[in-house]
Amino acid sequence: MKPENCNLLLVDDNTDNLHLISFTLRKLRYNIFTAENGYQALELLNQQKIDLVLLDIMMPGIDGFEVLRQIRLKRSLADLPVLMSSALEGSRDVVKALQLGANDYITKPVDFSIMQARVETHLRLRELAILREEFLRIASHDLKNPLFSILVATQLVLEMVPVGQPMTEQANGLLDMVGRQTSDMQRIIEDLLDFQAAAQDKLVLRRKLTNLNTLAREIVELNTNYATHKNQILVLDLEETIPDIEVDPQRIIQVIQNLVGNAIKFSNRQSGEIIVRTRPGDQVVLFEVCDQGPGLTGEDLDQAFRKTGPLSNQPTGGEKSSGLGLSIARQMVELHNGEIGVRNNPGNGATFWFTLPAV
């Protein structure tokens, strides 16, 4: 997780300590929240999404030990790392803090290089824990269900078509379903791997001069049968004079596929046209997918591109999803120095869009 995406809460009744530690961590690009006592800290934890807490022990009102007790009633060690700090000497306080659920302990005066290393370490451990939970969720639900369907369909085909007998239409339909379920599982696994690679800055871009219209046509052709199966129509509305872009074509294809696939997946059957549009902008090129589906709630509009799992709308054809696709799309677009967003249409449906720098 990049520092600019991490919210740290510093809790200390000594304002000089707060200012000094805040200044140091802000230089590293972390987002910092501060509290001068335990009550403020607990209130901020209820109001803000906090990724790590640096918590002083000796404070007026309620001390750091009590704040830690309150934190652990709601948040686990993996979910919210807490690093205790104090000038108190002796192992008793360290042991007590660890027994109450502290992830680590920093002594005062603070060695800032040690503090930085421990903050980075515990944020990485938290990220690994989140990825592990995400993988278990996907493996236990999003992968288990299609895998069960594949096993059942395969067994039925074996029973319906003995060795040497011609394939029946019903058996062929079951094999077609197996192929679609297998593709869904492959996309889910690729989503998880891509998300992890992007989060750890291990995603490599292979840029080359590309025309966005070419990529749009490729994805529309690829999804035409899918849309037809749900009685939907994919319509190309491409501006032929848009400038080229210098991108990794496969990664932008991945973004376009996500947006077009989602429009088909979440739109009702017979919900009309899905328009795939390109337009030139001010030193950028614009791509849009405009559907006539149910649109998004206000909360979903705010959360659409964050990794919070699936949105409120459900697939209308029983399709499976990792819930990571839009977050990955955002990462891919931002890696190309572009922007991505969504808006509800005046009548019905939603428009997902992204822009990329023109050459």
C-alpha positions in Angstrom: 0.0 0.0 0.0 1.4 3.4 -1.0 2.0 5.9 1.9 -0.4 8.4 0.3 -3.2 5.8 0.6 -2.5 5.1 4.3 -4.2 7.0 7.2 -2.2 7.0 10.5 -3.5 8.1 13.8 -1.0 9.6 16.3 -2.2 9.8 19.9 -0.1 11.7 22.5 -0.9 14.3 25.1 2.5 16.1 24.4 1.8 18.4 21.5 5.5 18.8 20.8 5.8 15.1 20.2 2.7 15.1 18.0 4.0 17.9 15.8 7.4 16.3 15.5 6.2 12.8 14.6 3.5 14.2 12.4 6.0 16.3 10.5 8.3 13.3 10.0 5.6 11.0 8.8 4.0 13.6 6.5 7.3 14.0 4.8 7.0 10.3 4.0 3.6 11.1 2.4 1.4 9.4 5.0 -2.0 11.0 5.8 -1.9 11.9 9.5 -4.7 12.3 12.1 -3.8 13.4 15.6 -5.4 13.1 19.0 -4.2 14.6 22.3 -6.1 12.2 24.6 -7.8 8.8 24.5 -11.3 10.2 24.1 -10.3 12.0 20.9 -8.5 9.0 19.6 -11.6 6.7 20.0 -13.8 9.3 18.4 -11.5 9.6 15.4 -11.4 5.8 15.1 -15.2 5.8 14.8 -15.2 8.6 12.2 -12.2 7.9 10.0 -10.7 4.9 8.2 -7.5 4.4 10.0 -4.8 2.0 8.9 -2.3 2.2 11.8 -2.2 3.8 15.3 0.8 5.1 17.1 -0.4 5.2 20.7 1.2 6.8 23.8 0.6 5.0 27.1 0.8 7.8 29.7 -2.1 10.2 29.0 -4.7 12.0 31.2 -8.3 10.7 31.4 -7.9 7.3 29.9 -4.4 5.9 29.3 -3.1 4.2 26.2 -3.8 0.7 27.7 -7.5 1.5 28.0 -7.6 2.9 24.5 -6.0 -0.3 23.3 -8.5 -2.4 25.1 -11.3 -0.5 23.4 -9.7 -0.8 20.0 -9.3 -4.6 20.3 -13.0 -5.0 21.2 -13.7 -4.0 17.5 -10.5 -4.4 15.5 -8.1 -7.4 15.4 -4.3 -7.2 15.3 -4.3 -7.9 11.6 -7.1 -5.4 10.9 -5.6 -2.4 12.7 -1.9 -2.4 13.8 -1.3 -0.5 17.1 2.2 0.6 18.0 2.5 1.6 21.6 5.0 4.3 22.7 6.2 5.4 26.1 9.2 6.8 28.0 8.5 4.3 30.8 11.4 1.8 31.3 11.1 -1.8 32.2 9.6 -4.9 30.5 6.3 -4.8 32.5 4.8 -2.1 30.3 6.0 -3.9 27.1 4.5 -7.2 28.2 1.2 -5.6 29.3 0.9 -3.7 26.0 1.5 -6.9 24.0 -0.9 -8.9 26.1 -3.6 -6.3 25.5 -3.1 -6.6 21.8 -0.4 -4.2 20.7 1.5 -5.2 17.5 4.7 -3.5 18.6 6.4 -1.1 21.0 8.5 2.0 20.5 10.4 3.7 23.3 10.9 7.4 23.8 12.8 9.4 22.8 11.7 8.1 19.4 14.4 6.9 17.0 12.7 8.0 13.8 14.5 5.6 11.5 13.3 2.7 13.7 9.8 4.2 13.9 9.6 4.5 10.1 10.8 0.9 9.6 8.3 -0.5 12.1 5.4 1.5 10.6 6.3 0.2 7.1 6.6 -3.3 8.3 3.3 -3.4 10.1 1.5 -1.8 7.1 2.9 -4.4 4.8 1.8 -7.2 7.2 -1.7 -5.6 7.3 -1.8 -5.6 3.5 -0.8 -9.2 3.4 -3.5 -10.1 5.9 -6.1 -8.2 3.8 -5.0 -10.0 0.6 -5.1 -13.4 2.5 -8.7 -12.6 3.6 -9.6 -11.5 0.1 -8.2 -14.7 -1.4 -10.1 -16.9 1.2 -13.3 -15.0 0.5 -12.9 -15.5 -3.3 -11.8 -19.1 -2.9 -14.6 -20.0 -0.5 -17.4 -18.4 -2.6 -16.6 -16.9 -5.9 -14.5 -19.9 -7.0 -16.2 -22.7 -5.0 -19.6 -22.1 -6.6 -18.5 -22.3 -10.3 -16.2 -25.2 -9.5 -19.1 -27.1 -8.0 -21.2 -26.4 -11.2 -18.3 -27.6 -13.4 -18.0 -30.8 -11.4 -21.8 -31.5 -11.6 -21.9 -30.6 -15.3 -19.0 -32.9 -16.1 -20.5 -35.8 -14.3 -23.8 -35.3 -16.1 -22.1 -35.3 -19.5 -20.2 -38.5 -18.7 -23.6 -40.1 -17.8 -25.5 -38.7 -20.8 -22.8 -39.5 -23.4 -21.2 -42.9 -23.0 -17.8 -43.5 -24.6 -18.3 -43.8 -28.4 -21.7 -42.2 -28.5 -22.4 -39.0 -30.4 -22.6 -35.7 -28.4 -26.2 -34.6 -27.7 -27.5 -31.1 -27.8 -28.1 -31.1 -24.1 -24.6 -32.4 -23.3 -23.1 -29.8 -25.6 -24.9 -27.1 -23.7 -23.5 -28.3 -20.4 -20.0 -28.2 -21.9 -20.6 -24.7 -23.1 -21.6 -23.8 -19.5 -18.4 -25.4 -18.2 -16.4 -23.2 -20.6 -18.1 -20.1 -19.4 -17.6 -21.0 -15.7 -14.0 -21.8 -16.3 -13.5 -18.4 -18.0 -15.2 -16.7 -15.0 -12.8 -18.5 -12.6 -9.8 -17.5 -14.7 -10.8 -13.8 -14.7 -11.4 -13.9 -10.9 -7.9 -15.3 -10.3 -6.3 -12.8 -12.7 -8.1 -9.9 -10.9 -6.7 -11.0 -7.6 -3.1 -11.4 -9.0 -3.3 -8.1 -10.8 -4.6 -6.3 -7.7 -1.8 -7.7 -5.6 0.9 -6.8 -8.2 -0.4 -3.2 -8.6 -0.6 -2.8 -4.8 3.0 -3.8 -4.4 4.2 -1.7 -7.4 5.2 -4.8 -9.3 3.1 -4.2 -12.3 5.2 -3.6 -15.4 3.8 -1.5 -18.3 4.9 -2.2 -21.9 4.0 1.0 -23.6 3.6 1.5 -27.3 1.7 3.9 -29.6 -1.9 2.8 -29.7 -5.2 4.0 -31.1 -8.0 3.8 -28.5 -10.6 3.1 -31.2 -8.8 -0.1 -32.2 -9.0 -1.4 -28.6 -12.6 -0.4 -28.3 -13.6 -2.3 -31.5 -11.7 -5.4 -30.3 -13.6 -5.5 -27.0 -17.0 -4.8 -28.5 -16.4 -7.7 -31.0 -15.4 -9.9 -28.2 -18.5 -9.2 -26.1 -21.1 -9.1 -28.9 -22.3 -12.7 -28.3 -22.4 -12.1 -24.5 -24.6 -9.0 -25.0 -26.8 -10.8 -27.6 -27.3 -13.6 -25.1 -28.8 -11.1 -22.7 -30.9 -9.3 -25.4 -28.7 -6.2 -25.3 -27.1 -4.3 -28.1 -23.5 -2.9 -28.1 -23.3 0.3 -30.1 -20.0 1.9 -31.2 -19.9 5.7 -31.3 -16.2 6.3 -32.1 -14.6 9.6 -33.0 -12.3 8.7 -35.8 -10.0 11.7 -35.4 -8.9 11.1 -31.9 -5.1 11.2 -31.4 -3.0 8.2 -30.5 -2.0 7.3 -26.9 1.2 5.8 -25.6 0.0 3.0 -23.3 0.3 -0.7 -22.5 -2.4 -2.0 -24.9 -3.1 -5.1 -22.9 -3.7 -3.2 -19.6 -6.0 -0.7 -21.3 -7.9 -3.6 -23.0 -8.3 -4.9 -19.5 -9.9 -1.7 -18.3 -12.2 -1.5 -21.4 -13.2 -5.1 -20.9 -14.0 -4.5 -17.3 -16.3 -1.5 -18.1 -18.0 -3.1 -21.1 -18.4 -6.4 -19.3 -19.8 -4.8 -16.2 -22.3 -2.8 -18.3 -23.6 -6.1 -19.8 -23.4 -8.0 -16.5 -25.3 -5.6 -14.4 -27.9 -4.3 -16.9 -31.2 -6.0 -17.0 -32.1 -8.3 -19.9 -33.6 -6.4 -22.8 -32.4 -3.1 -21.2 -31.6 -1.6 -24.6 -28.3 -0.2 -26.0 -24.9 -0.1 -24.4 -23.0 2.7 -26.1 -19.2 2.5 -26.3 -17.9 6.0 -27.1 -14.6 7.8 -27.7 -14.0 11.5 -28.0 -10.9 13.8 -28.1 -10.4 16.2 -25.2 -7.9 18.8 -24.1 -4.7 16.9 -24.5 -6.5 13.7 -23.6 -8.7 11.1 -25.2 -12.0 10.1 -23.5 -13.5 6.6 -23.4 -17.1 6.1 -22.1 -19.5 3.2 -21.6 -23.1 4.3 -21.3 -25.7 1.7 -20.2 -29.4 1.8 -19.6 -29.3 -0.3 -16.4 -30.4 0.6 -12.9 -27.7 3.2 -12.2 -25.7 3.5 -9.0 -26.7 4.6 -5.5 -25.1 7.6 -3.9 -22.9 5.4 -1.7 -21.9 3.3 -4.7 -20.9 6.4 -6.7 -18.5 7.3 -3.9 -17.1 3.8 -3.4 -17.1 2.5 -7.0 -13.4 2.4 -7.6 -12.3 1.5 -4.0 -11.5 -2.1 -3.0 -14.6 -2.6 -0.9 -16.1 -5.7 -2.7 -19.1 -5.8 -5.0 -21.4 -2.8 -5.3 -25.1 -2.9 -4.4 -26.3 -4.0 -7.9 -26.2 -7.7 -8.6 -25.3 -9.4 -11.9 -28.5 -10.1 -13.8 -27.5 -13.3 -15.4 -26.0 -15.2 -12.5 -22.4 -14.2 -13.4 -19.6 -14.3 -10.8 -17.3 -11.4 -9.9 -14.3 -10.9 -7.6 -15.5 -7.3 -6.7 -11.9 -6.1 -7.6 -12.4 -5.2 -11.3 -13.2 -1.5 -10.9 -10.4 -1.0 -8.3 -8.0 -2.7 -10.8 -9.3 -0.5 -13.6 -8.6 2.6 -11.5 -5.0 1.4 -10.8 -4.4 0.7 -14.5 -5.6 4.1 -15.6 -3.7 5.9 -12.9 -0.5 4.1 -13.8 -1.0 5.7 -17.2 -1.4 9.1 -15.6 -5.1 9.1 -16.5 -8.4 9.6 -14.6 -11.4 7.4 -14.2 -14.9 8.0 -12.9 -18.6 7.3 -13.1 -21.9 9.3 -13.2 -25.5 8.4 -13.4 -27.3 9.4 -16.6 -30.2 11.9 -16.5 -32.8 9.3 -17.4 -31.6 5.9 -16.3 -28.3 3.9 -16.3 -24.8 5.0 -15.7 -21.7 6.1 -17.6 -18.3 4.9 -16.7 -15.5 6.8 -18.2 -11.7 7.3 -18.3 -9.3 9.7 -19.9 -5.7 9.1 -21.0 -3.0 11.6 -22.1 -2.9 12.1 -25.8 0.4 11.9 -27.7 
